[in-house]
């Protein structure tokens, strides 16, 4: 991919709502991301336009990435991934220590398939006995 293609495709889509991933989807992403190495690091400069551009390009290529938050980063380890995800239009799937998983589904040719919501269980009748 050329630099101009990455710039045009890496433009962040609107930020997803944090509640748009279900627990089962987060669990699946945590399992897929366990073996990943961090590809982006938030350092002492904090969130910069270059960091957002690199993160967007990595998400475009991989969909699920692991990031690390340096101890010298000006943002808190819990808020830094949220702020970066909001800036690039991604979901935070997990934060453990100084490491986080970010997920953004590709619009074209997505490679990760997340579980769908389970069907609702049938309503139960009140009372102690089931029919």
Residue pairs with C-beta under 8 A, 6 or more apart in sequence:
1 9
6 57
6 60
7 53
9 60
10 53
10 56
10 57
10 59
10 60
11 56
12 52
12 56
12 87
12 88
12 89
13 89
13 104
13 107
14 89
15 85
15 86
15 87
15 89
16 89
16 90
16 91
16 104
18 82
18 91
18 92
20 91
21 29
21 91
21 93
21 103
21 114
22 115
22 117
24 115
24 117
24 118
25 114
25 115
26 93
26 94
28 114
28 115
29 64
29 93
29 94
29 101
29 103
29 112
29 114
30 93
30 94
30 101
32 64
32 112
33 64
33 66
33 93
33 94
33 101
36 64
36 65
36 66
36 101
37 66
38 65
38 66
38 67
38 68
38 99
39 58
39 62
39 65
39 66
39 67
40 51
40 54
40 55
40 58
40 65
40 67
40 68
41 67
41 68
41 69
41 70
42 51
42 67
42 68
42 69
42 70
42 73
42 75
42 80
42 84
43 70
43 72
43 73
44 70
44 72
44 73
44 74
45 51
46 73
46 74
46 75
46 80
47 75
47 80
47 83
47 84
47 87
51 84
52 84
52 87
52 88
55 65
55 67
55 84
55 87
55 88
55 90
55 102
56 88
58 65
59 65
59 88
59 90
59 102
59 103
59 104
60 106
63 103
63 104
63 105
63 106
63 110
63 111
63 112
64 93
64 101
64 102
64 103
64 112
65 101
65 102
66 99
66 100
66 101
66 102
67 81
67 84
67 99
67 100
67 101
67 102
68 98
68 99
68 100
69 75
69 77
69 80
69 81
69 98
69 99
69 100
70 98
71 98
73 80
75 83
77 95
77 97
77 98
78 95
80 100
81 92
81 95
81 100
81 102
82 92
84 90
84 102
85 91
85 92
85 102
88 102
88 104
89 104
90 102
90 103
90 104
91 102
91 103
91 104
92 100
92 101
92 102
93 101
93 102
93 103
94 100
94 101
103 112
105 112
124 130
125 131
